[in-house]
Amino acid sequence: MKYYFGSDHAGLELKKALIEHLKQKGLKTEDLGTHSQDSCDYPDYAIAVAEKVAKENALGILVCGTGIGICMSANKVDGIRAATIHNEFTGQMAKEHNNANIICLGGRVVDEQTAKKAVDGWLEAKFGEGRHTGRVKKIMDIEKH
Ligand code: RB5
């Protein structure tokens, strides 16, 4: 499984820390940018990651200032279930209940340790299936309208 990363300038430092965190676990990562502190537009990186995740059935981690705008953008791409997470519990739930294939964090919202725990919650959780399968299917069916 490959983990695609993207951020804007506000999420750059946290993204770099999270990439290292995943690499230390032996996971395969690719950073699709941004690569500098220059001000940029978060939708550009959200779309780049979301399209890779959808096409390759991969997973993604996006970081902007709040984790909001980059999540809204990613969810516009068919096949994406992006969730903004803030802590270990929301990370776990994003996988167990929502089967999120992209998680989003706010570099101006969570500190690095909290962010790593949130990501670990998502990485280590399993989709709960059962009643959640039908609910997630209803989300995905919205794309057919
Ligand atoms: C950039 O200033 C900021 O708007 C962006 O990182 C993000 O928080 C948007 O949702």
Backbone and ligand atoms as CSV (ligand in chain L), in Angstrom:
chain,resi,resn,atom,element,x,y,z
A,1,MET,N,N,0.838,-1.200,0.000
A,1,MET,CA,C,0.000,0.000,0.000
A,1,MET,C,C,0.876,1.255,0.000
A,2,LYS,N,N,0.511,2.207,-0.851
A,2,LYS,CA,C,1.272,3.460,-0.919
A,2,LYS,C,C,0.464,4.587,-0.285
A,3,TYR,N,N,1.169,5.469,0.423
A,3,TYR,CA,C,0.548,6.623,1.085
A,3,TYR,C,C,1.001,7.891,0.385
A,4,TYR,N,N,0.052,8.562,-0.282
A,4,TYR,CA,C,0.356,9.828,-0.947
A,4,TYR,C,C,0.141,10.978,0.023
A,5,PHE,N,N,1.067,11.925,0.016
A,5,PHE,CA,C,0.991,13.095,0.893
A,5,PHE,C,C,0.862,14.369,0.070
A,6,GLY,N,N,0.135,15.326,0.628
A,6,GLY,CA,C,0.069,16.647,0.019
A,6,GLY,C,C,-0.210,17.678,1.087
A,7,SER,N,N,0.211,18.899,0.831
A,7,SER,CA,C,-0.068,19.996,1.773
A,7,SER,C,C,0.032,21.318,1.040
A,8,ASP,N,N,-0.458,22.373,1.693
A,8,ASP,CA,C,-0.103,23.718,1.262
A,8,ASP,C,C,1.024,24.197,2.173
A,9,HIS,N,N,1.361,25.483,2.072
A,9,HIS,CA,C,2.457,26.046,2.876
A,9,HIS,C,C,2.175,25.919,4.378
A,10,ALA,N,N,0.897,26.074,4.764
A,10,ALA,CA,C,0.533,26.045,6.195
A,10,ALA,C,C,0.644,24.645,6.791
A,11,GLY,N,N,0.649,23.644,5.927
A,11,GLY,CA,C,0.722,22.265,6.413
A,11,GLY,C,C,2.071,21.615,6.160
A,12,LEU,N,N,2.992,22.377,5.580
A,12,LEU,CA,C,4.257,21.795,5.112
A,12,LEU,C,C,5.052,21.113,6.226
A,13,GLU,N,N,5.252,21.789,7.334
A,13,GLU,CA,C,6.114,21.224,8.382
A,13,GLU,C,C,5.493,19.975,9.014
A,14,LEU,N,N,4.192,20.034,9.277
A,14,LEU,CA,C,3.541,18.850,9.854
A,14,LEU,C,C,3.564,17.703,8.852
A,15,LYS,N,N,3.346,18.020,7.579
A,15,LYS,CA,C,3.405,16.952,6.559
A,15,LYS,C,C,4.763,16.280,6.572
A,16,LYS,N,N,5.833,17.056,6.620
A,16,LYS,CA,C,7.175,16.471,6.609
A,16,LYS,C,C,7.380,15.553,7.821
A,17,ALA,N,N,6.888,15.993,8.968
A,17,ALA,CA,C,7.014,15.173,10.185
A,17,ALA,C,C,6.225,13.871,10.037
A,18,LEU,N,N,5.061,13.943,9.418
A,18,LEU,CA,C,4.228,12.739,9.260
A,18,LEU,C,C,4.821,11.776,8.228
A,19,ILE,N,N,5.441,12.327,7.209
A,19,ILE,CA,C,6.105,11.461,6.223
A,19,ILE,C,C,7.210,10.661,6.920
A,20,GLU,N,N,7.998,11.334,7.737
A,20,GLU,CA,C,9.060,10.642,8.485
A,20,GLU,C,C,8.468,9.574,9.408
A,21,HIS,N,N,7.353,9.931,10.029
A,21,HIS,CA,C,6.665,9.005,10.933
A,21,HIS,C,C,6.276,7.718,10.198
A,22,LEU,N,N,5.726,7.849,9.014
A,22,LEU,CA,C,5.336,6.661,8.248
A,22,LEU,C,C,6.553,5.901,7.736
A,23,LYS,N,N,7.567,6.642,7.323
A,23,LYS,CA,C,8.790,5.975,6.827
A,23,LYS,C,C,9.411,5.126,7.924
A,24,GLN,N,N,9.386,5.647,9.153
A,24,GLN,CA,C,9.945,4.880,10.277
A,24,GLN,C,C,9.185,3.583,10.515
A,25,LYS,N,N,7.948,3.535,10.082
A,25,LYS,CA,C,7.150,2.313,10.205
A,25,LYS,C,C,7.378,1.384,9.010
A,26,GLY,N,N,8.213,1.820,8.078
A,26,GLY,CA,C,8.493,0.998,6.900
A,26,GLY,C,C,7.433,1.129,5.824
A,27,LEU,N,N,6.594,2.164,5.908
A,27,LEU,CA,C,5.526,2.332,4.914
A,27,LEU,C,C,6.033,3.138,3.711
A,28,LYS,N,N,5.415,2.870,2.565
A,28,LYS,CA,C,5.828,3.503,1.317
A,28,LYS,C,C,5.105,4.842,1.164
A,29,THR,N,N,5.857,5.923,0.948
A,29,THR,CA,C,5.242,7.253,0.861
A,29,THR,C,C,5.687,7.967,-0.409
A,30,GLU,N,N,4.823,8.907,-0.854
A,30,GLU,CA,C,5.230,9.821,-1.936
A,30,GLU,C,C,4.630,11.183,-1.648
A,31,ASP,N,N,5.468,12.205,-1.706
A,31,ASP,CA,C,5.051,13.578,-1.422
A,31,ASP,C,C,4.774,14.304,-2.733
A,32,LEU,N,N,3.508,14.676,-2.963
A,32,LEU,CA,C,3.124,15.351,-4.208
A,32,LEU,C,C,3.156,16.869,-4.075
A,33,GLY,N,N,3.777,17.390,-3.011
A,33,GLY,CA,C,3.929,18.837,-2.826
A,33,GLY,C,C,2.881,19.412,-1.888
A,34,THR,N,N,2.997,20.639,-1.586
A,34,THR,CA,C,4.015,21.598,-1.953
A,34,THR,C,C,5.343,21.281,-1.272
A,35,HIS,N,N,6.404,21.849,-1.825
A,35,HIS,CA,C,7.714,21.562,-1.259
A,35,HIS,C,C,8.375,22.807,-0.687
A,36,SER,N,N,7.673,23.930,-0.675
A,36,SER,CA,C,8.284,25.159,-0.145
A,36,SER,C,C,7.299,25.911,0.737
A,37,GLN,N,N,7.814,26.911,1.442
A,37,GLN,CA,C,6.985,27.722,2.333
A,37,GLN,C,C,6.222,28.807,1.575
A,38,ASP,N,N,6.444,28.927,0.275
A,38,ASP,CA,C,5.755,29.966,-0.501
A,38,ASP,C,C,4.249,29.720,-0.477
A,39,SER,N,N,3.516,30.798,-0.353
A,39,SER,CA,C,2.060,30.683,-0.297
A,39,SER,C,C,1.528,30.005,-1.561
A,40,CYS,N,N,0.610,29.053,-1.388
A,40,CYS,CA,C,0.067,28.323,-2.536
A,40,CYS,C,C,-1.388,27.966,-2.243
A,41,ASP,N,N,-2.039,27.327,-3.203
A,41,ASP,CA,C,-3.469,27.030,-3.093
A,41,ASP,C,C,-3.679,25.554,-2.746
A,42,TYR,N,N,-4.273,25.291,-1.575
A,42,TYR,CA,C,-4.436,23.900,-1.110
A,42,TYR,C,C,-5.232,23.001,-2.054
A,43,PRO,N,N,-6.216,23.520,-2.850
A,43,PRO,CA,C,-6.943,22.583,-3.724
A,43,PRO,C,C,-6.030,21.885,-4.731
A,44,ASP,N,N,-4.968,22.565,-5.160
A,44,ASP,CA,C,-4.075,21.956,-6.162
A,44,ASP,C,C,-3.461,20.657,-5.638
A,45,TYR,N,N,-3.083,20.641,-4.385
A,45,TYR,CA,C,-2.428,19.470,-3.806
A,45,TYR,C,C,-3.454,18.422,-3.372
A,46,ALA,N,N,-4.616,18.897,-2.952
A,46,ALA,CA,C,-5.700,17.977,-2.602
A,46,ALA,C,C,-6.102,17.156,-3.825
A,47,ILE,N,N,-6.258,17.819,-4.956
A,47,ILE,CA,C,-6.684,17.128,-6.181
A,47,ILE,C,C,-5.605,16.150,-6.640
A,48,ALA,N,N,-4.336,16.575,-6.580
A,48,ALA,CA,C,-3.235,15.686,-7.008
A,48,ALA,C,C,-3.249,14.391,-6.194
A,49,VAL,N,N,-3.387,14.515,-4.889
A,49,VAL,CA,C,-3.395,13.330,-4.033
A,49,VAL,C,C,-4.680,12.525,-4.248
A,50,ALA,N,N,-5.806,13.198,-4.291
A,50,ALA,CA,C,-7.096,12.499,-4.414
A,50,ALA,C,C,-7.165,11.694,-5.708
A,51,GLU,N,N,-6.648,12.259,-6.785
A,51,GLU,CA,C,-6.707,11.532,-8.061
A,51,GLU,C,C,-5.823,10.282,-8.027
A,52,LYS,N,N,-4.672,10.371,-7.394
A,52,LYS,CA,C,-3.803,9.189,-7.254
A,52,LYS,C,C,-4.488,8.122,-6.390
A,53,VAL,N,N,-5.061,8.560,-5.278
A,53,VAL,CA,C,-5.711,7.621,-4.358
A,53,VAL,C,C,-6.866,6.910,-5.063
A,54,ALA,N,N,-7.682,7.683,-5.781
A,54,ALA,CA,C,-8.842,7.092,-6.458
A,54,ALA,C,C,-8.394,6.128,-7.557
A,55,LYS,N,N,-7.414,6.532,-8.341
A,55,LYS,CA,C,-6.980,5.727,-9.494
A,55,LYS,C,C,-6.253,4.458,-9.060
A,56,GLU,N,N,-5.431,4.556,-8.034
A,56,GLU,CA,C,-4.569,3.427,-7.643
A,56,GLU,C,C,-5.105,2.662,-6.436
A,57,ASN,N,N,-6.286,3.068,-5.953
A,57,ASN,CA,C,-6.830,2.444,-4.741
A,57,ASN,C,C,-5.796,2.519,-3.610
A,58,ALA,N,N,-5.158,3.673,-3.504
A,58,ALA,CA,C,-4.125,3.916,-2.493
A,58,ALA,C,C,-4.746,4.667,-1.314
A,59,LEU,N,N,-3.903,5.221,-0.461
A,59,LEU,CA,C,-4.380,6.018,0.676
A,59,LEU,C,C,-3.642,7.354,0.682
A,60,GLY,N,N,-4.227,8.355,1.361
A,60,GLY,CA,C,-3.615,9.675,1.326
A,60,GLY,C,C,-3.694,10.413,2.646
A,61,ILE,N,N,-2.732,11.314,2.834
A,61,ILE,CA,C,-2.705,12.185,4.009
A,61,ILE,C,C,-2.464,13.611,3.519
A,62,LEU,N,N,-3.384,14.501,3.879
A,62,LEU,CA,C,-3.329,15.900,3.438
A,62,LEU,C,C,-3.249,16.819,4.646
A,63,VAL,N,N,-2.484,17.882,4.522
A,63,VAL,CA,C,-2.341,18.833,5.627
A,63,VAL,C,C,-2.435,20.258,5.087
A,64,CYS,N,N,-3.331,21.058,5.651
A,64,CYS,CA,C,-3.354,22.500,5.387
A,64,CYS,C,C,-3.358,23.183,6.756
A,65,GLY,N,N,-3.779,24.441,6.818
A,65,GLY,CA,C,-3.748,25.131,8.101
A,65,GLY,C,C,-4.726,24.544,9.100
A,66,THR,N,N,-5.942,24.293,8.626
A,66,THR,CA,C,-6.994,23.781,9.511
A,66,THR,C,C,-7.372,22.331,9.248
A,67,GLY,N,N,-6.995,21.817,8.090
A,67,GLY,CA,C,-7.447,20.486,7.678
A,67,GLY,C,C,-8.842,20.534,7.066
A,68,ILE,N,N,-9.363,21.746,6.889
A,68,ILE,CA,C,-10.734,21.876,6.367
A,68,ILE,C,C,-10.744,22.040,4.844
A,69,GLY,N,N,-10.074,23.078,4.353
A,69,GLY,CA,C,-10.144,23.373,2.910
A,69,GLY,C,C,-9.598,22.246,2.060
A,70,ILE,N,N,-8.534,21.631,2.528
A,70,ILE,CA,C,-7.898,20.567,1.739
A,70,ILE,C,C,-8.796,19.318,1.718
A,71,CYS,N,N,-9.587,19.138,2.785
A,71,CYS,CA,C,-10.533,18.024,2.873
A,71,CYS,C,C,-11.744,18.280,1.961
A,72,MET,N,N,-12.254,19.497,2.002
A,72,MET,CA,C,-13.382,19.841,1.120
A,72,MET,C,C,-12.996,19.604,-0.334
A,73,SER,N,N,-11.783,19.979,-0.684
A,73,SER,CA,C,-11.315,19.834,-2.071
A,73,SER,C,C,-11.183,18.367,-2.450
A,74,ALA,N,N,-10.568,17.575,-1.600
A,74,ALA,CA,C,-10.353,16.150,-1.907
A,74,ALA,C,C,-11.681,15.428,-2.102
A,75,ASN,N,N,-12.678,15.802,-1.326
A,75,ASN,CA,C,-13.975,15.111,-1.407
A,75,ASN,C,C,-14.736,15.398,-2.697
A,76,LYS,N,N,-14.257,16.343,-3.493
A,76,LYS,CA,C,-14.889,16.607,-4.797
A,76,LYS,C,C,-14.492,15.585,-5.854
A,77,VAL,N,N,-13.457,14.788,-5.561
A,77,VAL,CA,C,-12.978,13.789,-6.528
A,77,VAL,C,C,-13.735,12.481,-6.289
A,78,ASP,N,N,-14.291,11.901,-7.360
A,78,ASP,CA,C,-15.044,10.647,-7.247
A,78,ASP,C,C,-14.192,9.550,-6.608
A,79,GLY,N,N,-14.799,8.819,-5.699
A,79,GLY,CA,C,-14.113,7.694,-5.057
A,79,GLY,C,C,-13.427,8.063,-3.762
A,80,ILE,N,N,-13.445,9.356,-3.429
A,80,ILE,CA,C,-12.722,9.803,-2.231
A,80,ILE,C,C,-13.653,9.946,-1.039
A,81,ARG,N,N,-13.184,9.425,0.087
A,81,ARG,CA,C,-13.816,9.671,1.395
A,81,ARG,C,C,-12.745,10.278,2.286
A,82,ALA,N,N,-12.671,11.608,2.269
A,82,ALA,CA,C,-11.651,12.316,3.052
A,82,ALA,C,C,-12.266,12.797,4.358
A,83,ALA,N,N,-11.506,12.646,5.448
A,83,ALA,CA,C,-11.998,13.034,6.774
A,83,ALA,C,C,-10.953,13.888,7.489
A,84,THR,N,N,-11.394,14.991,8.049
A,84,THR,CA,C,-10.509,15.791,8.900
A,84,THR,C,C,-10.483,15.159,10.286
A,85,ILE,N,N,-9.280,14.882,10.759
A,85,ILE,CA,C,-9.147,14.253,12.077
A,85,ILE,C,C,-8.302,15.140,12.983
A,86,HIS,N,N,-8.533,14.995,14.290
A,86,HIS,CA,C,-7.875,15.894,15.256
A,86,HIS,C,C,-7.118,15.150,16.351
A,87,ASN,N,N,-7.404,13.874,16.535
A,87,ASN,CA,C,-6.825,13.126,17.656
A,87,ASN,C,C,-6.960,11.623,17.359
A,88,GLU,N,N,-6.510,10.806,18.295
A,88,GLU,CA,C,-6.513,9.362,18.061
A,88,GLU,C,C,-7.934,8.843,17.816
A,89,PHE,N,N,-8.907,9.349,18.600
A,89,PHE,CA,C,-10.283,8.861,18.464
A,89,PHE,C,C,-10.854,9.178,17.077
A,90,THR,N,N,-10.693,10.419,16.631
A,90,THR,CA,C,-11.257,10.747,15.312
A,90,THR,C,C,-10.499,10.001,14.213
A,91,GLY,N,N,-9.208,9.732,14.432
A,91,GLY,CA,C,-8.460,8.914,13.472
A,91,GLY,C,C,-9.033,7.508,13.382
A,92,GLN,N,N,-9.280,6.894,14.531
A,92,GLN,CA,C,-9.847,5.541,14.557
A,92,GLN,C,C,-11.226,5.514,13.889
A,93,MET,N,N,-12.057,6.470,14.247
A,93,MET,CA,C,-13.428,6.479,13.716
A,93,MET,C,C,-13.449,6.708,12.208
A,94,ALA,N,N,-12.510,7.520,11.738
A,94,ALA,CA,C,-12.453,7.783,10.293
A,94,ALA,C,C,-12.262,6.489,9.517
A,95,LYS,N,N,-11.575,5.513,10.108
A,95,LYS,CA,C,-11.400,4.212,9.449
A,95,LYS,C,C,-12.547,3.270,9.828
A,96,GLU,N,N,-12.821,3.109,11.135
A,96,GLU,CA,C,-13.797,2.101,11.585
A,96,GLU,C,C,-15.202,2.355,11.054
A,97,HIS,N,N,-15.636,3.618,11.095
A,97,HIS,CA,C,-17.007,3.930,10.704
A,97,HIS,C,C,-17.116,4.443,9.268
A,98,ASN,N,N,-16.117,5.193,8.808
A,98,ASN,CA,C,-16.241,5.887,7.521
A,98,ASN,C,C,-15.345,5.339,6.425
A,99,ASN,N,N,-14.446,4.447,6.776
A,99,ASN,CA,C,-13.499,3.872,5.808
A,99,ASN,C,C,-12.829,4.963,4.973
A,100,ALA,N,N,-12.372,6.012,5.644
A,100,ALA,CA,C,-11.741,7.139,4.947
A,100,ALA,C,C,-10.493,6.666,4.208
A,101,ASN,N,N,-10.413,7.038,2.924
A,101,ASN,CA,C,-9.193,6.700,2.175
A,101,ASN,C,C,-8.210,7.877,2.137
A,102,ILE,N,N,-8.652,9.012,2.654
A,102,ILE,CA,C,-7.737,10.144,2.860
A,102,ILE,C,C,-8.058,10.743,4.230
A,103,ILE,N,N,-7.018,11.048,4.988
A,103,ILE,CA,C,-7.215,11.820,6.224
A,103,ILE,C,C,-6.550,13.179,6.059
A,104,CYS,N,N,-7.142,14.162,6.741
A,104,CYS,CA,C,-6.677,15.547,6.625
A,104,CYS,C,C,-6.430,16.100,8.025
A,105,LEU,N,N,-5.357,16.857,8.153
A,105,LEU,CA,C,-5.017,17.437,9.456
A,105,LEU,C,C,-4.700,18.916,9.288
A,106,GLY,N,N,-4.812,19.652,10.401
A,106,GLY,CA,C,-4.514,21.081,10.400
A,106,GLY,C,C,-3.190,21.364,11.079
A,107,GLY,N,N,-2.245,21.875,10.322
A,107,GLY,CA,C,-0.935,22.200,10.876
A,107,GLY,C,C,-0.985,23.335,11.898
A,108,ARG,N,N,-2.070,24.135,11.861
A,108,ARG,CA,C,-2.241,25.219,12.819
A,108,ARG,C,C,-3.197,24.832,13.943
A,109,VAL,N,N,-3.595,23.556,13.944
A,109,VAL,CA,C,-4.618,23.102,14.896
A,109,VAL,C,C,-4.054,22.080,15.883
A,110,VAL,N,N,-3.321,21.116,15.360
A,110,VAL,CA,C,-2.813,20.029,16.221
A,110,VAL,C,C,-1.294,20.082,16.306
A,111,ASP,N,N,-0.777,19.736,17.487
A,111,ASP,CA,C,0.686,19.657,17.609
A,111,ASP,C,C,1.157,18.325,17.007
A,112,GLU,N,N,2.462,18.225,16.826
A,112,GLU,CA,C,3.007,17.074,16.099
A,112,GLU,C,C,2.687,15.739,16.776
A,113,GLN,N,N,2.816,15.686,18.095
A,113,GLN,CA,C,2.561,14.420,18.797
A,113,GLN,C,C,1.101,13.990,18.662
A,114,THR,N,N,0.202,14.958,18.814
A,114,THR,CA,C,-1.231,14.655,18.664
A,114,THR,C,C,-1.516,14.192,17.239
A,115,ALA,N,N,-0.896,14.856,16.284
A,115,ALA,CA,C,-1.108,14.484,14.877
A,115,ALA,C,C,-0.626,13.061,14.616
A,116,LYS,N,N,0.517,12.703,15.159
A,116,LYS,CA,C,1.036,11.345,14.949
A,116,LYS,C,C,0.099,10.306,15.573
A,117,LYS,N,N,-0.429,10.615,16.747
A,117,LYS,CA,C,-1.373,9.681,17.382
A,117,LYS,C,C,-2.653,9.562,16.545
A,118,ALA,N,N,-3.089,10.674,15.989
A,118,ALA,CA,C,-4.296,10.660,15.148
A,118,ALA,C,C,-4.071,9.774,13.927
A,119,VAL,N,N,-2.919,9.963,13.293
A,119,VAL,CA,C,-2.594,9.169,12.109
A,119,VAL,C,C,-2.484,7.683,12.480
A,120,ASP,N,N,-1.850,7.400,13.614
A,120,ASP,CA,C,-1.723,6.003,14.057
A,120,ASP,C,C,-3.097,5.380,14.313
A,121,GLY,N,N,-4.013,6.172,14.860
A,121,GLY,CA,C,-5.369,5.671,15.099
A,121,GLY,C,C,-5.997,5.188,13.810
A,122,TRP,N,N,-5.828,5.983,12.762
A,122,TRP,CA,C,-6.373,5.639,11.436
A,122,TRP,C,C,-5.621,4.459,10.821
A,123,LEU,N,N,-4.292,4.481,10.912
A,123,LEU,CA,C,-3.491,3.405,10.305
A,123,LEU,C,C,-3.799,2.045,10.923
A,124,GLU,N,N,-3.993,2.035,12.232
A,124,GLU,CA,C,-4.116,0.758,12.955
A,124,GLU,C,C,-5.549,0.244,13.026
A,125,ALA,N,N,-6.512,1.103,12.768
A,125,ALA,CA,C,-7.918,0.678,12.845
A,125,ALA,C,C,-8.302,-0.124,11.601
A,126,LYS,N,N,-9.397,-0.872,11.738
A,126,LYS,CA,C,-9.953,-1.631,10.596
A,126,LYS,C,C,-11.370,-1.129,10.347
A,127,PHE,N,N,-11.804,-1.155,9.088
A,127,PHE,CA,C,-13.185,-0.782,8.792
A,127,PHE,C,C,-14.120,-1.759,9.501
A,128,GLY,N,N,-15.134,-1.214,10.172
A,128,GLY,CA,C,-16.015,-2.034,11.004
A,128,GLY,C,C,-16.992,-2.904,10.243
A,129,GLU,N,N,-17.225,-2.594,8.961
A,129,GLU,CA,C,-18.201,-3.311,8.121
A,129,GLU,C,C,-19.565,-3.340,8.824
A,130,GLY,N,N,-20.339,-4.435,8.693
A,130,GLY,CA,C,-21.663,-4.483,9.311
A,130,GLY,C,C,-22.506,-3.284,8.908
A,131,ARG,N,N,-23.111,-2.616,9.882
A,131,ARG,CA,C,-24.007,-1.491,9.596
A,131,ARG,C,C,-23.284,-0.341,8.884
A,132,HIS,N,N,-21.969,-0.271,9.031
A,132,HIS,CA,C,-21.224,0.830,8.410
A,132,HIS,C,C,-21.102,0.662,6.896
A,133,THR,N,N,-21.178,-0.578,6.422
A,133,THR,CA,C,-21.024,-0.821,4.984
A,133,THR,C,C,-22.127,-0.111,4.193
A,134,GLY,N,N,-23.348,-0.256,4.636
A,134,GLY,CA,C,-24.471,0.367,3.930
A,134,GLY,C,C,-24.409,1.885,4.001
A,135,ARG,N,N,-23.945,2.402,5.143
A,135,ARG,CA,C,-23.868,3.862,5.290
A,135,ARG,C,C,-22.800,4.446,4.369
A,136,VAL,N,N,-21.665,3.761,4.311
A,136,VAL,CA,C,-20.599,4.249,3.428
A,136,VAL,C,C,-21.045,4.126,1.969
A,137,LYS,N,N,-21.780,3.045,1.644
A,137,LYS,CA,C,-22.294,2.895,0.275
A,137,LYS,C,C,-23.227,4.062,-0.069
A,138,LYS,N,N,-24.047,4.479,0.906
A,138,LYS,CA,C,-24.936,5.624,0.650
A,138,LYS,C,C,-24.139,6.893,0.365
A,139,ILE,N,N,-23.018,7.060,1.041
A,139,ILE,CA,C,-22.157,8.221,0.740
A,139,ILE,C,C,-21.686,8.135,-0.708
A,140,MET,N,N,-21.164,6.958,-1.079
A,140,MET,CA,C,-20.575,6.819,-2.414
A,140,MET,C,C,-21.633,6.917,-3.513
A,141,ASP,N,N,-22.855,6.497,-3.205
A,141,ASP,CA,C,-23.942,6.571,-4.204
A,141,ASP,C,C,-24.282,8.014,-4.556
A,142,ILE,N,N,-23.966,8.959,-3.689
A,142,ILE,CA,C,-24.235,10.379,-3.973
A,142,ILE,C,C,-23.527,10.800,-5.270
A,143,GLU,N,N,-22.373,10.176,-5.525
A,143,GLU,CA,C,-21.608,10.526,-6.731
A,143,GLU,C,C,-22.353,10.149,-8.019
A,144,LYS,N,N,-23.308,9.214,-7.916
A,144,LYS,CA,C,-24.031,8.757,-9.121
A,144,LYS,C,C,-25.158,9.698,-9.505
A,145,HIS,N,N,-25.520,10.640,-8.637
A,145,HIS,CA,C,-26.674,11.518,-8.907
A,145,HIS,C,C,-26.334,12.586,-9.971
L,1,RB5,C1,C,-3.995,29.107,4.323
L,1,RB5,O1,O,-3.829,30.372,4.891
L,1,RB5,C2,C,-5.230,28.427,4.896
L,1,RB5,O2,O,-6.373,29.084,4.473
L,1,RB5,C3,C,-5.264,26.971,4.511
L,1,RB5,O3,O,-4.094,26.346,4.917
L,1,RB5,C4,C,-6.395,26.130,5.108
L,1,RB5,O4,O,-6.448,26.291,6.483
L,1,RB5,C5,C,-7.710,26.257,4.457
L,1,RB5,O5,O,-8.678,25.571,4.798
